[in-house]
Amino acid sequence: MIKQTSASLEIGGKTLTLEVGKLAQQATSSVLARLGDTMILVTVVMGRERTDIDYFPLSVEYVDRL
């Protein structure tokens, strides 16, 4: 069971809310951030360490939805 945690604070008259462990439970970690009408989901997936390569395999997927 993944522990769900939430924290909120006031910034510029709007509430910033950060929620950890609520969405994307198959990911290693995830954070859902909300500020006013804007919401962003950040996920991290970690695999085993690879010593057979000399570069850092990183991929970024960005989706903008209105």
MODELLER restraints for C-alpha pairs under 7 A, 6 or more apart:
rsr = mdl.restraints
at = mdl.atoms
rsr.add(forms.Gaussian(group=physical.xy_distance, feature=features.Distance(at['CA:2:A'], at['CA:21:A']), mean=6.10, stdev=0.5))
rsr.add(forms.Gaussian(group=physical.xy_distance, feature=features.Distance(at['CA:3:A'], at['CA:21:A']), mean=6.07, stdev=0.5))
rsr.add(forms.Gaussian(group=physical.xy_distance, feature=features.Distance(at['CA:4:A'], at['CA:20:A']), mean=5.67, stdev=0.5))
rsr.add(forms.Gaussian(group=physical.xy_distance, feature=features.Distance(at['CA:4:A'], at['CA:21:A']), mean=4.66, stdev=0.5))
rsr.add(forms.Gaussian(group=physical.xy_distance, feature=features.Distance(at['CA:4:A'], at['CA:22:A']), mean=5.66, stdev=0.5))
rsr.add(forms.Gaussian(group=physical.xy_distance, feature=features.Distance(at['CA:5:A'], at['CA:19:A']), mean=5.73, stdev=0.5))
rsr.add(forms.Gaussian(group=physical.xy_distance, feature=features.Distance(at['CA:5:A'], at['CA:20:A']), mean=5.19, stdev=0.5))
rsr.add(forms.Gaussian(group=physical.xy_distance, feature=features.Distance(at['CA:5:A'], at['CA:21:A']), mean=6.70, stdev=0.5))
rsr.add(forms.Gaussian(group=physical.xy_distance, feature=features.Distance(at['CA:6:A'], at['CA:18:A']), mean=5.63, stdev=0.5))
rsr.add(forms.Gaussian(group=physical.xy_distance, feature=features.Distance(at['CA:6:A'], at['CA:19:A']), mean=4.36, stdev=0.5))
rsr.add(forms.Gaussian(group=physical.xy_distance, feature=features.Distance(at['CA:6:A'], at['CA:20:A']), mean=6.33, stdev=0.5))
rsr.add(forms.Gaussian(group=physical.xy_distance, feature=features.Distance(at['CA:7:A'], at['CA:17:A']), mean=5.73, stdev=0.5))
rsr.add(forms.Gaussian(group=physical.xy_distance, feature=features.Distance(at['CA:7:A'], at['CA:18:A']), mean=5.40, stdev=0.5))
rsr.add(forms.Gaussian(group=physical.xy_distance, feature=features.Distance(at['CA:7:A'], at['CA:19:A']), mean=6.65, stdev=0.5))
rsr.add(forms.Gaussian(group=physical.xy_distance, feature=features.Distance(at['CA:8:A'], at['CA:15:A']), mean=6.55, stdev=0.5))
rsr.add(forms.Gaussian(group=physical.xy_distance, feature=features.Distance(at['CA:8:A'], at['CA:16:A']), mean=5.46, stdev=0.5))
rsr.add(forms.Gaussian(group=physical.xy_distance, feature=features.Distance(at['CA:8:A'], at['CA:17:A']), mean=4.32, stdev=0.5))
rsr.add(forms.Gaussian(group=physical.xy_distance, feature=features.Distance(at['CA:8:A'], at['CA:18:A']), mean=6.39, stdev=0.5))
rsr.add(forms.Gaussian(group=physical.xy_distance, feature=features.Distance(at['CA:9:A'], at['CA:15:A']), mean=5.66, stdev=0.5))
rsr.add(forms.Gaussian(group=physical.xy_distance, feature=features.Distance(at['CA:9:A'], at['CA:16:A']), mean=5.35, stdev=0.5))
rsr.add(forms.Gaussian(group=physical.xy_distance, feature=features.Distance(at['CA:9:A'], at['CA:17:A']), mean=6.71, stdev=0.5))
rsr.add(forms.Gaussian(group=physical.xy_distance, feature=features.Distance(at['CA:10:A'], at['CA:16:A']), mean=6.10, stdev=0.5))
rsr.add(forms.Gaussian(group=physical.xy_distance, feature=features.Distance(at['CA:14:A'], at['CA:35:A']), mean=6.50, stdev=0.5))
rsr.add(forms.Gaussian(group=physical.xy_distance, feature=features.Distance(at['CA:14:A'], at['CA:36:A']), mean=5.86, stdev=0.5))
rsr.add(forms.Gaussian(group=physical.xy_distance, feature=features.Distance(at['CA:15:A'], at['CA:35:A']), mean=5.83, stdev=0.5))
rsr.add(forms.Gaussian(group=physical.xy_distance, feature=features.Distance(at['CA:15:A'], at['CA:36:A']), mean=6.56, stdev=0.5))
rsr.add(forms.Gaussian(group=physical.xy_distance, feature=features.Distance(at['CA:16:A'], at['CA:34:A']), mean=5.62, stdev=0.5))
rsr.add(forms.Gaussian(group=physical.xy_distance, feature=features.Distance(at['CA:16:A'], at['CA:35:A']), mean=4.67, stdev=0.5))
rsr.add(forms.Gaussian(group=physical.xy_distance, feature=features.Distance(at['CA:17:A'], at['CA:33:A']), mean=5.65, stdev=0.5))
rsr.add(forms.Gaussian(group=physical.xy_distance, feature=features.Distance(at['CA:17:A'], at['CA:34:A']), mean=5.15, stdev=0.5))
rsr.add(forms.Gaussian(group=physical.xy_distance, feature=features.Distance(at['CA:17:A'], at['CA:35:A']), mean=6.68, stdev=0.5))
rsr.add(forms.Gaussian(group=physical.xy_distance, feature=features.Distance(at['CA:18:A'], at['CA:31:A']), mean=6.56, stdev=0.5))
rsr.add(forms.Gaussian(group=physical.xy_distance, feature=features.Distance(at['CA:18:A'], at['CA:32:A']), mean=5.70, stdev=0.5))
rsr.add(forms.Gaussian(group=physical.xy_distance, feature=features.Distance(at['CA:18:A'], at['CA:33:A']), mean=4.60, stdev=0.5))
rsr.add(forms.Gaussian(group=physical.xy_distance, feature=features.Distance(at['CA:18:A'], at['CA:34:A']), mean=6.64, stdev=0.5))
rsr.add(forms.Gaussian(group=physical.xy_distance, feature=features.Distance(at['CA:19:A'], at['CA:31:A']), mean=5.58, stdev=0.5))
rsr.add(forms.Gaussian(group=physical.xy_distance, feature=features.Distance(at['CA:19:A'], at['CA:32:A']), mean=5.06, stdev=0.5))
rsr.add(forms.Gaussian(group=physical.xy_distance, feature=features.Distance(at['CA:19:A'], at['CA:33:A']), mean=6.50, stdev=0.5))
rsr.add(forms.Gaussian(group=physical.xy_distance, feature=features.Distance(at['CA:20:A'], at['CA:30:A']), mean=5.88, stdev=0.5))
rsr.add(forms.Gaussian(group=physical.xy_distance, feature=features.Distance(at['CA:20:A'], at['CA:31:A']), mean=4.70, stdev=0.5))
rsr.add(forms.Gaussian(group=physical.xy_distance, feature=features.Distance(at['CA:20:A'], at['CA:32:A']), mean=6.53, stdev=0.5))
rsr.add(forms.Gaussian(group=physical.xy_distance, feature=features.Distance(at['CA:21:A'], at['CA:29:A']), mean=6.84, stdev=0.5))
rsr.add(forms.Gaussian(group=physical.xy_distance, feature=features.Distance(at['CA:21:A'], at['CA:30:A']), mean=5.99, stdev=0.5))
rsr.add(forms.Gaussian(group=physical.xy_distance, feature=features.Distance(at['CA:21:A'], at['CA:31:A']), mean=6.92, stdev=0.5))
rsr.add(forms.Gaussian(group=physical.xy_distance, feature=features.Distance(at['CA:23:A'], at['CA:30:A']), mean=6.79, stdev=0.5))
rsr.add(forms.Gaussian(group=physical.xy_distance, feature=features.Distance(at['CA:24:A'], at['CA:30:A']), mean=6.28, stdev=0.5))
rsr.add(forms.Gaussian(group=physical.xy_distance, feature=features.Distance(at['CA:27:A'], at['CA:43:A']), mean=6.42, stdev=0.5))
rsr.add(forms.Gaussian(group=physical.xy_distance, feature=features.Distance(at['CA:27:A'], at['CA:44:A']), mean=6.06, stdev=0.5))
rsr.add(forms.Gaussian(group=physical.xy_distance, feature=features.Distance(at['CA:27:A'], at['CA:45:A']), mean=5.13, stdev=0.5))
rsr.add(forms.Gaussian(group=physical.xy_distance, feature=features.Distance(at['CA:28:A'], at['CA:44:A']), mean=5.65, stdev=0.5))
rsr.add(forms.Gaussian(group=physical.xy_distance, feature=features.Distance(at['CA:28:A'], at['CA:45:A']), mean=4.79, stdev=0.5))
rsr.add(forms.Gaussian(group=physical.xy_distance, feature=features.Distance(at['CA:28:A'], at['CA:46:A']), mean=6.16, stdev=0.5))
rsr.add(forms.Gaussian(group=physical.xy_distance, feature=features.Distance(at['CA:29:A'], at['CA:43:A']), mean=5.84, stdev=0.5))
rsr.add(forms.Gaussian(group=physical.xy_distance, feature=features.Distance(at['CA:29:A'], at['CA:44:A']), mean=5.30, stdev=0.5))
rsr.add(forms.Gaussian(group=physical.xy_distance, feature=features.Distance(at['CA:29:A'], at['CA:45:A']), mean=6.90, stdev=0.5))
rsr.add(forms.Gaussian(group=physical.xy_distance, feature=features.Distance(at['CA:30:A'], at['CA:42:A']), mean=5.55, stdev=0.5))
rsr.add(forms.Gaussian(group=physical.xy_distance, feature=features.Distance(at['CA:30:A'], at['CA:43:A']), mean=4.26, stdev=0.5))
rsr.add(forms.Gaussian(group=physical.xy_distance, feature=features.Distance(at['CA:30:A'], at['CA:44:A']), mean=6.25, stdev=0.5))
rsr.add(forms.Gaussian(group=physical.xy_distance, feature=features.Distance(at['CA:31:A'], at['CA:41:A']), mean=5.86, stdev=0.5))
rsr.add(forms.Gaussian(group=physical.xy_distance, feature=features.Distance(at['CA:31:A'], at['CA:42:A']), mean=5.28, stdev=0.5))
rsr.add(forms.Gaussian(group=physical.xy_distance, feature=features.Distance(at['CA:31:A'], at['CA:43:A']), mean=6.55, stdev=0.5))
rsr.add(forms.Gaussian(group=physical.xy_distance, feature=features.Distance(at['CA:32:A'], at['CA:40:A']), mean=5.85, stdev=0.5))
rsr.add(forms.Gaussian(group=physical.xy_distance, feature=features.Distance(at['CA:32:A'], at['CA:41:A']), mean=4.54, stdev=0.5))
rsr.add(forms.Gaussian(group=physical.xy_distance, feature=features.Distance(at['CA:32:A'], at['CA:42:A']), mean=6.46, stdev=0.5))
rsr.add(forms.Gaussian(group=physical.xy_distance, feature=features.Distance(at['CA:33:A'], at['CA:39:A']), mean=5.65, stdev=0.5))
rsr.add(forms.Gaussian(group=physical.xy_distance, feature=features.Distance(at['CA:33:A'], at['CA:40:A']), mean=5.31, stdev=0.5))
rsr.add(forms.Gaussian(group=physical.xy_distance, feature=features.Distance(at['CA:33:A'], at['CA:41:A']), mean=6.44, stdev=0.5))
rsr.add(forms.Gaussian(group=physical.xy_distance, feature=features.Distance(at['CA:34:A'], at['CA:40:A']), mean=6.63, stdev=0.5))
